[in-house]
């Protein structure tokens, strides 16, 4: 399964995308953000599960399985752009601020956020076409939920 997903993310001309592609791309992006500071803490894993559960209406077990698949995908994926491309192609602009909010919740989950995490968030927001103002508002909403 992971090999098929990797082929999708490594292809320059992706085939038709679906909801499953969006889910794994967002989950892998969350994992990448959580690992950016050099620590992948249990609190971050738990937050990823919580966000996936809520955002995609998954069971606890399905959210954990999606995160585990995303961990494997993230460790084998060459760059972040491939994840954001899938999300940008499958999520309408009006809902991308919610994606940014979900990502900020992962960055903020462990109480430590450094320049590398902020830099990656700026890059991701830019790649998703979300401006700095909307990203800042998404961050504020994420902070209120933590």
JOTA-V304713 format. One record per residue. N is the residue number from 0. D_FIRST is the distance of its C-alpha to the first C-alpha in whole Angstrom. Layout:
N,D_FIRST
N,D_FIRST
This chain:
0,0
1,4
2,5
3,5
4,6
5,9
6,10
7,11
8,13
9,14
10,16
11,19
12,19
13,16
14,16
15,17
16,16
17,15
18,16
19,12
20,12
21,15
22,14
23,12
24,14
25,17
26,16
27,15
28,18
29,20
30,18
31,20
32,23
33,23
34,23
35,25
36,28
37,27
38,27
39,24
40,26
41,25
42,27
43,24
44,21
45,23
46,24
47,21
48,20
49,23
50,23
51,19
52,21
53,24
54,23
55,20
56,22
57,19
58,20
59,21
60,18
61,15
62,17
63,16
64,13
65,12
66,14
67,12
68,9
69,11
70,13
71,11
72,10
73,14
74,15
75,13
76,14
77,18
78,19
79,20
80,21
81,18
82,17
83,20
84,20
85,17
86,20
87,23
88,22
89,21
90,23
91,27
92,29
93,31
94,28
95,27
96,30
97,28
98,25
99,27
100,29
101,25
102,25
103,28
104,28
105,25
106,28
107,31
108,29
109,31
110,34
111,34
112,33
113,34
114,34
115,31
116,29
117,32
118,31
119,28
120,28
121,31
122,28
123,26
124,28
125,30
126,27
127,26
128,30
129,31
130,34
131,36
132,38
133,35
134,33
135,36
136,36
137,33
138,33
139,36
140,35
141,32
142,35
143,37
144,34
145,33
